[in-house]
Amino acid sequence: MKKNFDNLYEKLGGTYREENGHLIPNVTLTEQSDYQIGKYGRMHLDYIKQHRRGRYTTLLTEGKLNARLHEIDLEANEMLDSIIPRLAAERGIDEDLKARDMIRWVAEMNNIKASAEEIFLREVVYV
């Protein structure tokens, strides 16, 4: 029971398949890269799925979603690697403090890491 449709989809070479009496377009997504996605990439994915549906759909249909999430992970690691030592130096957190008071050093470094992550999240992930 194939119907003759004269529409743009067919003119562009699109085809249909029949399922339960309905004609379904044969549409496939373009090939995605297969990078492992880390913490920040997954956070960005959740954000764009919930708040930036158009961007999510565009990246997905163009086959660029996985690559973009991988870029964000790489950017996060680079940015955090540069921000954390700078903040530690500004606050006077050094090896001398680590030798004198390990617990305070750990607390300060955790605080610095949280501050650096917050900066990165605001500037890159939640954009």
CORNOR-V627346 format. One record per pair of residues at least 4 apart in sequence whose ideal C-beta (glycine too) atoms are under 7 Angstrom apart, sorted by the first residue. I is the first residue (numbers start at 0). GAP is how many residues later the second one is. D is the distance in whole Angstrom. If there is no record, write none. Layout:
i/gap/d
I/GAP/D
I/GAP/D
This chain:
i/gap/d
0/17/7
2/20/7
4/5/6
5/4/7
7/4/6
8/5/4
8/16/6
9/4/6
13/11/6
14/11/5
15/7/4
15/8/6
15/9/6
15/10/6
16/7/6
16/9/6
17/5/6
18/5/5
28/31/7
28/32/6
28/34/7
29/32/7
29/33/3
30/32/6
31/31/5
31/33/6
31/34/5
32/33/5
32/34/5
33/32/7
34/31/6
34/32/7
34/35/4
36/4/4
36/5/6
36/32/5
36/33/6
36/36/6
37/35/4
38/4/6
39/4/6
39/32/5
39/33/5
39/36/4
39/85/6
40/4/6
40/28/4
40/29/6
40/31/5
40/32/4
41/4/6
42/4/6
42/82/5
43/4/6
43/25/6
43/28/5
43/81/5
44/4/6
44/24/6
45/4/6
46/4/6
46/5/7
46/78/6
46/79/6
47/4/4
47/7/5
47/8/4
48/7/5
51/4/6
52/4/6
53/4/6
54/4/6
55/4/6
56/4/6
57/4/6
58/5/5
58/6/4
58/9/6
59/5/5
63/4/6
64/4/6
65/4/6
66/4/6
67/4/7
68/4/7
69/4/7
70/4/6
71/4/6
71/52/6
71/53/7
72/4/7
73/4/6
74/4/6
74/49/6
75/4/6
75/44/6
75/48/7
76/4/6
77/4/7
78/4/6
78/41/5
79/4/6
79/36/5
79/37/7
79/40/6
81/4/7
82/4/6
82/33/4
82/36/6
83/4/6
83/28/6
83/29/6
83/32/5
84/4/6
85/4/6
86/4/6
86/25/5
86/28/6
86/29/6
87/5/4
87/21/7
87/24/6
90/17/7
90/21/7
92/4/6
92/12/6
92/15/5
92/16/6
92/19/7
94/4/6
95/4/6
96/4/6
96/7/7
96/8/5
97/4/6
97/7/4
100/4/6
101/4/6
102/4/6
103/4/6
104/4/6
105/4/6
106/4/6
107/4/6
108/4/6
109/4/6
110/4/6
111/4/6
112/4/6
113/4/6
114/4/7
115/4/6
116/4/6
117/4/6
118/4/6
119/4/6
119/5/7
120/4/5
120/5/6
121/4/6
122/4/7
